[in-house]
């Protein structure tokens, strides 16, 4: 009962924040909504027994990546987006096509996904730091190490792109 | 149901203790800084200025609450409360003491022990930057904005060496639960030297302890890293536009973060609530002896007063100290009070270091601050972690 209450509370918050993220016109409100999404997703992970992922979700996404977003918005002193005149095509077919797309995706998921089985909170207990570490360094060692190389390449690329030659 | 009631009682108790500590920490800081600078510090309100925190609270509560007309109203109100809420949240997991038995109920002194307590603290500290950054941005003032920018850049940068410094003792203790972290540090080398992570073989964590403390100064925006509120450049930095209770919230958040950082350092490196030397060699008597001695000094000065009013106040203080000394020997209370005393003793010492540094060091320049973390602290913390990992792998943790 308590679990269902917590689940619904944070599910509603996360979807609400996600919708708010799209409809807000000021970038900082969008960024804060995104932080809300990350935070409530962390709670949902926690309910599913993935405690390590939940903590890392907050530390990395909410605490590091989004700080950079907010930092850039503050640094550029970004103003609210201006509404531009929307074309007739967008106004007429935009919403119907979005509805159709969502419907198609929903049907696809129903078709491809295995028979639905309701989640039982507390069943899965394998989300501890120890389990994650073990699988990262045994079963997924190669992808894990390759990812680190990929991030290094990305950092070097960013430095090369941003670096101005001082002659 | 019992769990809920017990938790509520403990939460209420700790809320009272922490909020009182917060108020008096500020008094202690003012006194310590004053004595370092050969001043008296607060001395008007109550004996030795002891009622000064109360006066400050009343002053801040009754001040006019200003909101700049150009500010983003929602975020301007939200930021201070976010700050103070996040600053008080870590109290929920800090291990103030071991499991004890009171009135037949077996419970831990701390509120709750999470399996991911360390990660929880890191997550909270990584979120606390938003309060400051959003406060600076929403004020819509150039000083506040610059303060907020500095704060977010600084706190993100210092989080890296801090996380690495936290990881090294975890390699020795092999757990993420704060309570277990303390328990793994019990025991003594040669009967006297405690097996805290600070001393623990095969890899004593002296370097990561120092890195952690330096990063903690930056994370809590304290001198010498208090660039976000450098008053000679930025008026008051991110809280320039704040007044009344909202200003007080930032103030409380800063002190609460300081307590959390010191408590976290105590748990990670200094053995949490474990005594300095074994209980069978008399460490249980230390709090009593300390308070007896303190009471004796107060009584001596009360009987030989330097000022007329000391004849009344100091004997009262002496009696209070002797009463506390007696409390530490009451069998039922002993098991609760002595671990809490050691926890408070170590955390208090670190808090004193924070104040001491504030009274001693000048402020860094901003480029020095950034160069210091990226070119010095981060590589040092990294090397220390690699060395710790190697030693633990070779000689066992």
Interface residues (C-beta under 8 A of the other chain):
Chain A: X28 X32 X35 X51 X52 X54 X55 X56 X58 X59 X62 X63 X64 X67 X68 X70 X71 X73 X74 X75 X77 X128 X129
Chain B: X72 X75 X115 X116 X119 X120 X122 X123 X126 X127 X129 X130 X133 X134 X136 X137 X145 X148 X149 X152 X153 X155 X156 X159 X176
